[in-house]
Amino acid sequence: MRWRLWVWLPAILLVARGAEATMETEEVRSLLQEMQAEEAWGEAVFTDGRVRSLRVQELEADSVAVVEVVGALQERETAYALAEIRTLRTLGTHRIQARHAAYRQPKSGLLAFLLEIPVPGAGYFYIGEHKQGLALMGLTVTAVGMAILTGEDTAAGWVPLSAWVKIASLFHLRDQVQTINKLAKNVELGGLPGRESTVPALRLKLDF
């Protein structure tokens, strides 16, 4: 008898775990009401294992009419019994959550040069390259400090090195600004008009 218990125990635990994960119908209805009031999208997991992103259109006592997403760009209107929904969570106003994009605002090359020439690293801070800016500032401070500590005889030796670093950093800064501005021209962040409201959009301009 004991060995039979060990055989059935994993199945019993699995069923219990699935039961714990299932939301009560009243809990599902309450969350659907919140989504409807906020015009928010949600993600539902059904009893048959399907997962759908949906927005509530009309909520009845034991059913809900929704707009659901069945493909990358395909939406359809349908209805489900509340008992079919195993779990539900809200996604917010947009079903695709906003994320940080690899996009940077265009930068002025002239302003970057005007900042970099008197203050090493300032131009890099302006374009957002903080590590590069700190490295240049540290190198400049080190060169000036060594020139002061070693005296006038060796100070002249630091001048060519400092000048070379300055020129190289300015050329690199120019390339960085050009790259940022080129990427900014090929990426547009904005919005696309949706049926209910504007949704975030990302448009790429590919020049070949």
Backbone bond lengths (Angstrom), bond angles and torsions (degrees), N, CA, C in turn:
res aa  C-N    CA-C-N  psi(-1)  N-CA   C-N-CA  omega(-1)  CA-C   N-CA-C  phi
1 M - - - 1.463 - - 1.525 110.61 -
2 R 1.353 114.67 -38.57 1.461 118.93 -178.39 1.526 111.53 -65.25
3 W 1.340 117.26 -39.13 1.476 119.28 -179.14 1.517 111.42 -65.51
4 R 1.330 117.43 -30.81 1.468 120.04 176.70 1.531 111.05 -65.71
5 L 1.328 115.18 -36.26 1.465 118.77 177.46 1.518 111.19 -62.93
6 W 1.349 117.13 -42.38 1.460 120.48 178.25 1.517 111.75 -65.37
7 V 1.313 118.32 -31.24 1.468 121.61 178.90 1.515 110.64 -69.74
8 W 1.327 116.80 -41.61 1.467 120.55 -175.61 1.521 113.51 -88.00
9 L 1.345 117.73 -14.14 1.461 119.83 -176.66 1.527 114.04 -58.86
10 P 1.358 120.53 -45.53 1.475 119.18 178.06 1.521 112.90 -59.18
11 A 1.337 116.93 -40.88 1.458 120.07 179.32 1.513 111.23 -65.03
12 I 1.353 116.16 -39.89 1.462 119.81 179.32 1.532 110.77 -63.92
13 L 1.340 116.29 -42.96 1.458 120.36 179.01 1.518 111.64 -64.53
14 L 1.333 116.82 -38.74 1.455 121.26 179.73 1.520 110.68 -64.47
15 V 1.310 117.26 -44.30 1.461 121.03 178.50 1.520 110.66 -64.29
16 A 1.337 116.04 -41.29 1.464 119.91 179.46 1.524 111.26 -63.61
17 R 1.333 115.61 -40.39 1.458 119.28 178.89 1.524 111.16 -64.92
18 G 1.339 117.50 -41.60 1.456 120.85 177.51 1.510 111.58 -64.28
19 A 1.340 116.73 -36.58 1.456 119.89 179.62 1.525 110.98 -67.31
20 E 1.345 115.99 -37.52 1.451 119.64 179.42 1.524 111.19 -66.35
21 A 1.332 116.77 -33.03 1.454 120.11 -177.49 1.519 112.44 -76.92
22 T 1.320 118.49 -19.30 1.454 122.03 -177.91 1.529 110.43 -77.38
23 M 1.345 116.13 132.02 1.451 120.83 179.23 1.522 110.34 -82.03
24 E 1.324 116.33 149.28 1.453 121.45 174.97 1.524 109.75 -70.71
25 T 1.327 116.70 152.85 1.464 121.17 -178.39 1.526 111.61 -59.88
26 E 1.323 117.17 -39.99 1.463 120.59 179.20 1.526 111.02 -65.37
27 E 1.323 115.90 -36.04 1.459 120.04 177.69 1.518 110.65 -66.80
28 V 1.334 116.15 -40.13 1.465 120.42 177.13 1.525 110.30 -64.23
29 R 1.335 117.13 -44.92 1.463 121.00 -179.65 1.526 111.12 -61.66
30 S 1.330 116.82 -41.88 1.463 120.34 179.82 1.519 111.73 -62.65
31 L 1.327 115.99 -41.86 1.460 119.86 179.69 1.521 111.19 -69.32
32 L 1.323 117.40 -37.13 1.467 120.75 176.42 1.524 110.99 -64.04
33 Q 1.322 117.58 -37.16 1.461 121.28 177.29 1.524 110.66 -63.31
34 E 1.323 116.19 -41.98 1.465 119.79 177.65 1.527 110.94 -63.31
35 M 1.329 116.14 -42.66 1.463 119.77 178.85 1.516 111.32 -62.71
36 Q 1.317 116.84 -40.27 1.458 120.51 -179.99 1.524 110.93 -65.80
37 A 1.333 116.46 -42.10 1.463 120.46 -179.70 1.524 111.77 -65.42
38 E 1.323 116.72 -36.68 1.462 121.41 -177.57 1.522 112.87 -92.81
39 E 1.347 116.37 -2.15 1.475 121.77 -176.13 1.525 110.23 53.78
40 A 1.315 114.86 42.96 1.462 121.05 -176.17 1.521 111.26 -99.38
41 W 1.319 115.15 157.16 1.457 122.06 173.68 1.524 108.82 -87.06
42 G 1.318 115.78 154.54 1.446 121.04 175.60 1.514 111.05 -139.59
43 E 1.315 115.78 165.82 1.464 121.46 177.12 1.526 107.96 -119.99
44 A 1.325 115.73 120.21 1.463 121.32 -177.16 1.524 110.10 -111.79
45 V 1.330 114.92 139.49 1.461 122.19 172.28 1.527 106.31 -110.78
46 F 1.332 116.63 122.75 1.451 121.16 -175.41 1.529 110.81 -92.87
47 T 1.318 114.92 166.73 1.458 120.53 -176.89 1.523 112.45 -63.94
48 D 1.341 117.23 -23.85 1.461 119.46 179.12 1.530 112.38 -90.39
49 G 1.356 116.62 5.40 1.460 120.42 175.55 1.510 115.18 98.16
50 R 1.335 118.31 -9.05 1.462 120.37 179.78 1.521 111.14 -68.72
51 V 1.322 116.15 148.87 1.457 122.38 176.30 1.525 107.72 -123.59
52 R 1.321 116.94 128.34 1.451 121.51 -177.60 1.526 110.42 -135.71
53 S 1.335 115.31 140.37 1.460 120.96 167.25 1.520 106.72 -89.59
54 L 1.335 117.09 131.99 1.460 119.51 -173.69 1.526 111.84 -148.11
55 R 1.338 114.08 160.02 1.458 122.21 175.68 1.525 108.09 -129.59
56 V 1.320 117.25 135.10 1.459 121.96 -174.14 1.526 110.57 -75.89
57 Q 1.342 115.29 131.94 1.460 120.96 172.97 1.527 111.27 -102.71
58 E 1.336 116.04 -48.94 1.465 120.17 -179.11 1.526 108.86 -148.72
59 L 1.322 114.88 132.30 1.464 120.59 -176.96 1.523 109.83 -111.88
60 E 1.334 116.13 123.29 1.461 122.10 177.21 1.530 109.42 -105.11
61 A 1.335 116.12 -177.01 1.461 120.65 -177.35 1.518 112.04 -61.81
62 D 1.339 117.15 -42.39 1.461 120.09 -176.42 1.525 113.10 -130.07
63 S 1.326 117.29 14.73 1.464 120.81 179.50 1.523 109.71 -149.99
64 V 1.309 115.62 167.03 1.458 120.82 179.37 1.519 109.30 -143.77
65 A 1.334 116.35 135.21 1.459 122.76 173.97 1.522 108.04 -95.84
66 V 1.312 116.61 130.20 1.460 120.53 -173.29 1.523 110.95 -136.18
67 V 1.316 114.89 165.08 1.460 123.47 163.11 1.516 105.42 -105.79
68 E 1.321 117.02 120.32 1.457 119.99 -177.20 1.518 110.96 -118.21
69 V 1.313 114.80 155.90 1.464 121.82 178.89 1.518 107.83 -99.41
70 V 1.342 116.30 122.24 1.465 120.96 -178.37 1.521 111.81 -114.00
71 G 1.287 117.07 -1.11 1.456 122.10 178.07 1.506 108.70 -158.58
72 A 1.322 116.42 -178.90 1.461 119.92 -177.78 1.523 111.72 -59.31
73 L 1.333 117.22 -38.41 1.464 121.10 -177.25 1.527 112.25 -129.30
74 Q 1.304 118.46 14.98 1.464 121.83 -175.09 1.524 110.98 -111.26
75 E 1.337 116.18 128.02 1.446 122.91 175.84 1.525 108.82 -122.90
76 R 1.316 116.03 151.46 1.454 120.03 177.89 1.518 109.66 -149.59
77 E 1.330 115.04 154.36 1.450 121.28 177.08 1.513 109.72 -93.09
78 T 1.319 116.79 135.15 1.461 121.36 179.79 1.517 108.62 -157.11
79 A 1.317 116.87 -179.98 1.460 121.85 -179.62 1.525 109.36 -139.19
80 Y 1.326 115.73 149.03 1.459 121.91 179.29 1.523 109.91 -135.54
81 A 1.306 116.03 150.62 1.456 121.26 168.61 1.517 108.40 -75.38
82 L 1.312 117.00 142.61 1.458 119.83 -179.11 1.521 111.42 -61.24
83 A 1.322 116.12 -29.78 1.463 120.31 -179.58 1.524 112.20 -67.76
84 E 1.355 117.40 -18.38 1.469 120.34 179.10 1.521 112.19 -76.66
85 I 1.343 117.16 -18.57 1.462 121.28 -175.52 1.522 108.88 -89.03
86 R 1.324 115.27 116.16 1.460 119.84 -178.96 1.517 111.31 -83.24
87 T 1.347 117.16 -48.10 1.463 121.75 176.58 1.520 108.63 -139.06
88 L 1.329 115.27 157.88 1.456 121.07 -177.52 1.520 108.64 -150.04
89 R 1.332 115.53 140.09 1.467 119.95 174.80 1.518 109.23 -143.19
90 T 1.317 117.52 151.09 1.457 121.78 -179.52 1.520 110.56 -86.29
91 L 1.340 115.27 147.41 1.457 121.44 178.14 1.519 112.05 -110.46
92 G 1.337 116.89 -12.87 1.457 119.86 -178.21 1.513 111.98 101.89
93 T 1.314 115.55 -169.98 1.464 121.25 -176.80 1.516 111.99 -61.91
94 H 1.330 116.67 -34.78 1.460 121.97 179.33 1.522 108.92 -114.33
95 R 1.322 116.72 134.69 1.460 119.17 -178.38 1.521 111.74 -71.50
96 I 1.338 117.97 -23.44 1.463 122.07 173.51 1.510 106.88 -101.89
97 Q 1.313 116.70 113.18 1.449 121.42 -174.12 1.522 111.07 -70.36
98 A 1.330 114.53 146.01 1.458 120.34 179.47 1.516 110.30 -68.22
99 R 1.304 116.38 138.73 1.459 121.47 178.33 1.521 108.53 -134.92
100 H 1.322 114.47 161.24 1.468 118.32 176.48 1.525 109.44 -67.57
101 A 1.305 116.26 130.43 1.459 120.85 -178.80 1.522 109.89 -104.06
102 A 1.318 115.79 153.16 1.462 120.84 177.83 1.517 108.94 -79.43
103 Y 1.310 116.04 64.27 1.462 122.00 -177.14 1.518 108.73 -129.25
104 R 1.320 116.33 136.58 1.448 120.75 179.11 1.518 109.01 -131.86
105 Q 1.315 115.30 141.75 1.456 120.78 -179.49 1.531 110.19 -64.72
106 P 1.339 117.52 146.41 1.469 119.77 176.08 1.528 110.97 -58.87
107 K 1.327 116.19 148.06 1.454 121.48 -178.38 1.524 110.30 -120.54
108 S 1.314 115.44 152.55 1.457 121.44 178.09 1.523 109.98 -86.59
109 G 1.331 116.31 119.21 1.453 120.02 178.53 1.517 112.06 -64.81
110 L 1.350 117.11 -37.96 1.460 121.27 -179.72 1.521 110.84 -64.13
111 L 1.338 115.97 -45.03 1.460 119.12 179.83 1.525 111.21 -65.05
112 A 1.337 116.49 -38.67 1.468 120.06 178.41 1.523 110.76 -61.25
113 F 1.348 117.28 -41.32 1.467 121.22 179.02 1.527 111.53 -67.94
114 L 1.341 116.70 -41.36 1.463 120.52 -179.17 1.530 111.23 -64.56
115 L 1.326 116.60 -30.75 1.456 120.00 177.48 1.525 111.61 -79.72
116 E 1.319 116.64 -37.18 1.467 121.42 -173.91 1.519 113.00 -75.82
117 I 1.332 118.37 -34.56 1.464 120.89 -175.14 1.534 111.79 -62.23
118 P 1.327 120.19 -50.98 1.477 118.20 179.88 1.523 114.03 -79.36
119 V 1.329 117.95 -30.75 1.469 121.29 -175.93 1.530 108.79 -124.85
120 P 1.321 119.12 101.57 1.470 120.95 179.62 1.531 111.77 -56.58
121 G 1.330 115.24 127.30 1.461 120.91 179.69 1.508 114.28 97.55
122 A 1.352 118.04 -18.96 1.466 120.93 -176.86 1.525 111.26 -65.46
123 G 1.339 117.09 -38.36 1.459 120.06 178.88 1.513 112.07 -64.52
124 Y 1.332 116.49 -34.87 1.468 120.67 178.88 1.525 111.25 -71.77
125 F 1.327 116.27 -35.33 1.460 118.66 174.75 1.528 109.99 -64.25
126 Y 1.321 117.04 -36.67 1.468 121.08 179.84 1.522 111.77 -63.00
127 I 1.330 117.85 -38.69 1.469 119.53 -178.24 1.527 112.18 -88.94
128 G 1.330 116.91 -0.15 1.459 119.64 176.20 1.512 115.20 96.85
129 E 1.343 118.01 3.16 1.466 121.40 178.89 1.531 108.48 -91.41
130 H 1.329 116.30 75.88 1.456 120.88 -173.23 1.534 112.83 -68.23
131 K 1.320 117.28 -39.26 1.464 119.87 179.92 1.522 110.98 -63.41
132 Q 1.340 116.17 -42.21 1.457 120.09 178.52 1.520 110.55 -64.31
133 G 1.333 116.16 -40.44 1.461 120.38 178.83 1.516 112.09 -62.84
134 L 1.327 116.31 -44.35 1.470 119.74 178.16 1.522 111.72 -63.89
135 A 1.341 116.28 -38.29 1.461 120.09 179.55 1.527 110.93 -63.24
136 L 1.320 117.35 -42.74 1.464 120.72 179.67 1.523 111.45 -67.69
137 M 1.325 115.73 -40.36 1.470 118.63 177.81 1.524 110.37 -63.17
138 G 1.336 116.52 -43.38 1.458 120.05 179.26 1.514 112.51 -63.18
139 L 1.343 115.91 -41.30 1.464 119.66 179.37 1.523 111.45 -65.44
140 T 1.318 116.62 -39.57 1.463 120.42 179.52 1.523 111.33 -65.72
141 V 1.318 116.17 -45.01 1.466 119.99 178.84 1.528 110.46 -62.17
142 T 1.338 116.16 -40.34 1.467 119.73 179.01 1.524 111.45 -63.39
143 A 1.342 115.95 -44.38 1.468 119.77 -179.46 1.517 111.50 -63.45
144 V 1.339 116.69 -44.87 1.465 119.87 179.52 1.520 110.80 -65.12
145 G 1.328 116.60 -41.72 1.462 120.14 179.62 1.513 112.31 -63.59
146 M 1.338 117.34 -42.94 1.461 120.40 179.04 1.521 111.01 -65.92
147 A 1.340 116.66 -37.16 1.466 119.63 178.79 1.527 110.93 -64.05
148 I 1.323 115.85 -38.64 1.470 119.16 179.94 1.519 110.68 -70.92
149 L 1.326 116.37 -41.80 1.466 119.97 -176.77 1.524 112.79 -69.75
150 T 1.308 117.08 -35.64 1.467 120.22 -175.90 1.522 113.42 -86.40
151 G 1.310 117.80 -9.76 1.457 120.35 174.74 1.520 113.23 92.21
152 E 1.329 114.16 -179.98 1.453 121.18 -173.99 1.530 112.27 -67.49
153 D 1.320 117.77 -31.72 1.456 120.57 -175.58 1.529 112.18 -62.84
154 T 1.314 116.53 -41.14 1.470 119.58 -177.97 1.520 112.90 -97.29
155 A 1.346 117.18 -9.41 1.473 119.56 -179.13 1.517 110.97 -61.25
156 A 1.361 115.70 -35.22 1.464 118.88 -179.34 1.519 111.70 -63.05
157 G 1.327 116.77 -26.34 1.457 119.52 179.66 1.519 113.46 -72.16
158 W 1.316 116.39 -23.16 1.464 119.86 179.53 1.523 111.99 -82.42
159 V 1.325 117.66 -17.56 1.469 120.47 -177.05 1.525 111.81 -65.63
160 P 1.351 120.00 -49.35 1.472 119.28 178.57 1.527 112.44 -61.34
161 L 1.336 116.55 -39.44 1.460 119.84 -179.98 1.519 110.87 -64.62
162 S 1.334 115.98 -44.96 1.461 119.97 179.59 1.522 111.10 -63.98
163 A 1.345 116.43 -39.32 1.462 120.11 179.77 1.523 110.41 -66.06
164 W 1.321 117.14 -40.76 1.471 120.44 179.32 1.521 110.92 -63.97
165 V 1.326 116.36 -43.83 1.468 120.58 178.81 1.521 110.19 -62.31
166 K 1.339 116.74 -40.22 1.463 121.08 -179.64 1.516 111.24 -62.85
167 I 1.331 115.82 -47.41 1.466 119.91 -179.18 1.526 110.64 -64.30
168 A 1.327 116.86 -43.73 1.458 120.64 -179.89 1.523 111.19 -63.08
169 S 1.339 116.35 -39.75 1.468 119.37 -179.45 1.520 111.38 -67.38
170 L 1.341 116.93 -34.39 1.466 119.98 178.71 1.532 111.20 -68.83
171 F 1.330 117.09 -40.50 1.467 119.96 177.12 1.535 110.45 -64.87
172 H 1.332 115.23 -41.32 1.461 118.87 179.29 1.527 110.63 -65.95
173 L 1.318 116.60 -38.66 1.464 121.04 178.12 1.525 110.62 -62.34
174 R 1.335 115.90 -41.11 1.473 119.09 177.60 1.522 111.17 -60.75
175 D 1.338 116.84 -44.06 1.465 120.46 179.55 1.530 111.34 -64.10
176 Q 1.318 116.48 -39.12 1.464 120.63 179.61 1.519 111.17 -63.50
177 V 1.330 117.07 -44.23 1.465 121.31 179.95 1.523 110.39 -64.25
178 Q 1.328 116.76 -42.61 1.470 119.99 179.03 1.524 111.40 -62.45
179 T 1.335 117.49 -40.46 1.466 121.42 179.15 1.525 111.14 -65.13
180 I 1.336 116.85 -44.45 1.467 120.91 179.26 1.522 110.84 -61.00
181 N 1.324 116.53 -45.01 1.464 120.24 -178.11 1.527 111.97 -68.72
182 K 1.321 116.56 -33.81 1.466 119.67 177.89 1.523 110.76 -67.29
183 L 1.336 117.08 -43.03 1.459 120.68 178.23 1.516 111.01 -65.78
184 A 1.334 116.84 -36.70 1.463 120.37 -179.25 1.525 111.29 -65.08
185 K 1.344 117.07 -31.23 1.465 120.52 178.77 1.524 111.64 -71.98
186 N 1.322 116.67 -27.53 1.462 120.58 -175.73 1.528 113.52 -94.86
187 V 1.322 116.70 -2.72 1.462 119.98 178.90 1.516 109.00 -128.90
188 E 1.317 116.84 128.63 1.449 122.44 176.84 1.514 109.01 -122.48
189 L 1.330 115.76 126.98 1.449 120.72 174.08 1.513 107.72 -105.71
190 G 1.311 116.87 130.83 1.450 119.32 -179.67 1.495 111.02 -166.27
191 G 1.333 117.01 -142.98 1.441 120.90 -179.65 1.500 111.50 -139.08
192 L 1.296 116.29 151.16 1.451 123.12 174.52 1.520 108.72 -113.36
193 P 1.331 118.15 135.38 1.457 119.46 -179.69 1.521 110.98 -68.23
194 G 1.320 116.90 121.90 1.454 121.75 176.58 1.512 111.07 -98.75
195 R 1.314 117.21 177.22 1.444 121.32 -178.93 1.525 110.74 -67.33
196 E 1.341 115.96 -35.60 1.452 120.31 -178.77 1.524 111.81 -100.82
197 S 1.336 116.37 -40.24 1.460 120.41 -176.78 1.516 109.04 -162.02
198 T 1.324 116.10 175.53 1.462 121.27 178.69 1.515 109.97 -74.74
199 V 1.327 116.39 137.09 1.460 121.18 179.61 1.519 108.76 -116.23
200 P 1.345 117.74 150.06 1.464 120.16 179.98 1.509 111.70 -63.10
201 A 1.330 115.53 144.80 1.468 119.49 -177.09 1.518 109.85 -139.74
202 L 1.289 114.91 153.80 1.462 122.95 176.70 1.516 107.12 -132.01
203 R 1.341 116.94 120.65 1.459 121.23 -179.01 1.513 108.72 -117.86
204 L 1.318 117.19 130.87 1.445 122.42 178.67 1.511 110.24 -106.01
205 K 1.321 116.97 133.21 1.452 122.06 173.38 1.526 107.50 -103.62
206 L 1.279 116.87 112.88 1.462 120.72 -177.64 1.518 108.95 -104.79
207 D 1.324 116.04 112.85 1.468 121.64 179.56 1.511 109.00 -101.11
208 F 1.309 116.81 124.03 1.460 121.54 179.78 1.526 108.75 -116.46
